[in-house]
Amino acid sequence: ICLVALAITAAAFVSFFVQSKVHKAVWEAIMNVKMTFKRQHHVIFGVNKVAPHIIEEFYKTKTPFCVVSLTEGVLSELITKYKGLIVFHHQKRYINDEILEKVKIRDAITAIIDLGNDEKNHISADLIREKNPNIKILSVSEEPSYAPIMKKRIDCVVNPHFMCAMRLASLAKRPSVVNHLDRMLYKKDGVYRIEEVKIKKGSSLIGKTIGEIDFPRRLKLIVTEIMEPVN
């Protein structure tokens, strides 16, 4: 009886091991296929203080993106919460060439770095910029004194503590504006946003007035500002 029980246990263990390996291989194959056909996407590196809110927004607005998680537990939580989300588990301490190839960094529009450590964020930004010189890099910086160093290579550095302070100041001075923006971002019965429309060279819209274009009727948009393109 003991031998039979041992054999069954061993068989179950081997089966579980094989299934885990097969599941991992199948999962990685699916991810590679998805990323092969995905172009002009955003990549989020790390899931710490800021990234979860970005993931929620991107998922809600059907923005093409993928997530690189350094923690396996975070990966499981994301897959459970967001059906169909493309997530890669990276076991190394730092971002490397292997993971950048998997997320098709050369085809990405934006890299958002929230690895929970300024040094990791900075080193990762350097490697990402090397692979894709034209990509827009946005990073979280925990230490304000480190931000000026990061800005030399990163397009935008955000300090979450500064963001919280600005929100509190705005709530004190202009609460109605903050409440309006909150409704815009978190309204449950619909998604509406301040959107950006880029007018490309050679467009038929060039040379016409806003009245002639009639944005409300043609695009269901209300124009609030006309800006010069930002590099």
N, C-alpha and C positions, 0 to 999 in steps of 0.2 A: 504493500500500500504506500509506504514511504517513497519507494523508487518511482511508482506511478505518479505520485503527487509531485515529486521532484522533476520528473520528465515534463509534466503538464506545465509546471511553473517555468521551467527553462524554455519550453516551446512558446509560452505566452510572452516571455521576455524577448525572445528572438523576434517574434511576430511584431511586438510593439516597436522594437528597435528598427526593424525593416520598414514598417509603416511610417515611422517618424522620418527616416531617411528619404523614403519615396515621397512623402508629403512635402518635405522641404525642397526636394528636387523639382517636384511638380509646381510648387508655389513660386520658386525662383524662375522657372520657365515661363509661367504665366506673367510674372512681373516683367520679364525681358520682352515678351511679345507686346504687352501693353505699352511699354516705354518705347519700343521700336516704332510704333505708329503714332506716338504722341509727340507733337512738335510745339514749339513756343510755349513751354510749360514753366512752372515755378517749382523750385526745390527748397524744402524746409529742412535744415540740418539741425537736429536736436529738438527736444520737446521739454522745455523748462517753464519759465514764468510767462513768457510772451507768446510762444509758438502755439499753445492750445487755443488761444483766441483767434489766431490767424487761420488755423486749421478749420475751426468752426465756421468762420466767415467764408473761406474758400469753398468748403463743402456745400454750404448753404447756397452760394451763388454759382455753383457748378463751374468753378474756375479750375482749369487743368493744372494739377500739381501732384507732387509725391513727397513723402516724408522719409528722412533717414533718422532712425532711432538708435541710440547707443545702448539703450536698456531694453532687454527682451520683454520685460513686464509691460512697459509702455506700449510696445508693438502690439501685444495681445489686447490691451485695452482699446487701442485705436481701431483695430480690426473689428472688435465687437461692437463698438459704438458707431463706426462709420462703414456701412456696407459698401464694398467695392473700392475702398481707399487703397491706394498704392503705397505700401510701406516697406522699407528695406531695413533689416537689422544689421548694424555694423558693429562688430565686436571689438574693433581696435580702439585704442585710446584717442587717436586722432583720425581725421578724415584722410583718406589716401587715394591714389590713382584708381584702385580697383572699384571703390564705391562711386567715384565720379564717373567712371565708364558706365556703371549700371544705371545711374540716373540720367544718362545722356546730357551731361552738363554742357556740352558744346551746342546743344539745341535749346538750352534753357534761356528764358528771358531774365529771370531773377533768382538769386540765391539769398535765402533768409537764414541767418545763422543765429541759433539760440542754444549753444552747447553748455551753457551754465558756467563758463569760465572765459575770461577775457583773452587769456593766452591761447586757448584752443580756438576761440573765434577768430583771432588775428592770424594764426598760422593757417587755419582752414581757408580764410579769405585769400591769402597769398597763393595757395595752391589752386583755388578755384579761378582766380584771375589769370593764372598762368595757362590754365586749360581753355579759358574763354575770356579773352581780353575785353570783349564788348558787353559782357553780362553786367547787370545791375546787382550790386551786392549791398544788402541791408543787414545790419548786425545789432544785437543787443549788447550793451556794455554795462556791467555791474558797477564798475569803478569810474567815476567821472573824470579823474585825472588821467585815465588810460585812453579816454575817447579821442583826444587830439592826435595821439599816435595812430590809432586805428583809422582815423579819417583820411590819412595819407593814401590808403589803398581801398577804402570802403566808401561807397557812395553816400550812405547815410548810417549814422550810429545813434541808437535810441537808448536812453537810460530809463528803465521802468519806474524808478523812484521819481524822476523828473516828471514823467507822464502823470503819475498819481498826484503830485503836487499841483500840476497845472489844472488837473480836473477839479481838485478841491478849491483852487482859487477861482475857477470859472463858475463852480456851483455857488460860491459866495457872492460873486459879482453879477453873473448873468445866468441864473438857474433855468430860465425859460429856454435859452439857447441849448443848454446841455440836455434838458429834457427832450427837446425836439430831435437832437442828434441821437439820443438814446433810442427814441422811437424808430428813427430811421434805421439804426443798426440792429435792433433787437425785436422789432415788431413781429409778432407770431403769425398774424393772418395775412401776411404778404411781404414781399421783399422789394423795397425801393431804395435807391441809392443816388448819391451825387455821382454822375457818370462822367467819363472823359471820352471825348470824340476827337480823333486825330484826322486832320484834313491833309491828305497826301498831295504831293506835287502832281499837277495835271488834272486835279479834281474839277468837276463841273461846278462845284460850289465856289471856287475861287473867283473873286471879283464881284460877287453878289452880296447884297445886304441881308441881314437876318430876316427882314420882312419878306424879301423875295424868296428866300430858301423855305420859309414856313416850317421851321423845326417841329412845332407842336403837332401839326397835321401829318407831316411826312415821317417823322421819327419818334413822335410822342415824347419829345424832350422840350424842356424850358431852358433856354440859354441863360446862365447866370454870369458867365465871365468868358472873355476871349483872351487867351494867353499865347505868348510866344513858345515855341517848342523847347522842352528842357532836354539837354543832352544826358 
